[in-house]
Amino acid sequence: MLNFCILGILSIESLFFTEEIIKKANRNPADLEKMNIQKLKKIHPIIYLNALMGHSLEAKLENIKVPNWFCHKNSPFYTIWLDKKYFALNVTTQCAVNVLKPHYDSKRNKIINNPGVTIRPKDFGGMNGLRFIDVDKTEPYLNTTIQYLEKLGYVVGKTLRSGAFDWRKGPNEYIVDDDLKNIKKLIEDTYKENGNTKVHLLGHSYGGPIGNFFLSDFVDQEWKDRFIKSFIPYGSAYDGSVSTMLQLVRTSNRGPSYVNKAFVELAKSLSSTSWLLPTSDYWSEKILVETSKGKYYGKDLFQYFKDYNMEMMMQNHKNNLRFSKTKAPNVPVNCFYGINIPTITGYKLNEDNSVQALHREDGDGTVPLRGLKVCDSFSRRQNPIKYPVKIFAIDKLHHADVSSELFLNSLTSILNE
């Protein structure tokens, strides 16, 4: 019943999980037996930073207000993202969104959970929140990659760990909440537990800018020199993604309509989505989205919010604009991304809810190349001797591809450096 894209539920490429991720990740782990996998001579631990919606979330409920009689008011911690049964009916979808959707606290100028709701990433420091998108284990995310890294010599929970964060938040929340503090402590503990061995910080998609923000704004240089082996951003949207704009207003023609509408409502409330909107001067005079209400150029973001009654998104965007995704991290960097895939950089939303491309650029199928190559520019903005920047631009490697032989071999070459 619920064979739909996750959050995207859309036929467009996006920074959210889509059927493309599921398709590319859904490989038989037995295929690894056909590969000539040699253990690494030296293991530097990996701390993995998840993509947007790429980590399971658990919720605890304590006498919460509910939208209908079907919803639980109280519950110990349970996996809400993603358990498909919570999106099987209109009433259950209302319950789930009521738990997942934050509200804006004007006194603290940040998004917070609804009263009585506590949300945390599942299995922080372990990898169980990353192996599969869903609790039924029908839609793998990193499962094959984790098994491959184990064959290289990595050990889950010791040298391969998840620096999970609440992906609903943006830097406006991370700078004051505990998410980055927890990642910092995890890195320190992993370093010590592995004989004072420096760690790789690997971030996929949204995890790349989060890793960059952590390194450039949250920890000092002495700390980075001591604990970080390298930073590996993969498919990082340093200049945002145009598809994010469309996802704030479009519901899909596929899947139950109530699920589509609920996820658009959820997307508009997230601080993370506001930070992933394209904001550089490059986009200022380009049409990003055209709808029945008008043509919206990069300079028109706030008009877009106003026309579609996105007050919470407007406030989130104002808060997050002051935080840069592109400061030089001042650590060794391995820029890792795909190229030579046509990537849509402008959309038209038709009256029948169908979508057509206005224009395309080179990229990884989701993120335009110009945004991916921001990583390359770090070589000009940090000491190239002390903090070298190496570029791994892989032909036809899709943004969503986290388990193909091409991806795994490319990642191995980075870890062997």
Secondary structure by P-SEA (a helix, b strand, c coil): ccccccccccccccccccaaaaaaacccccccccccccccccccbbbbbbccccbbbbbbbccccccccccccccccccccccccccccaaaaaaaaaaabbbbccccccccccccbbbbbccccccccccccccccccccaaaaaaaaaaacccccccbbbccccccccaaaaaccaaaaaaaaaaaaaaaaacbbbbbbbbcaaaaaaaaaaacccccaaaaaccccbbbbccccccccaaaaaaaccccccccaaaaaaaaaaaaacaaaaaaccccccccccccccccccccccccaaaaaaaacaaaaaaaaaaacccccccccccbbbbccccccccccbbbbccccbbbbcccccccccccccccccccccccccccccbbbbbbccccccccccccaaaaaaaaaaaac
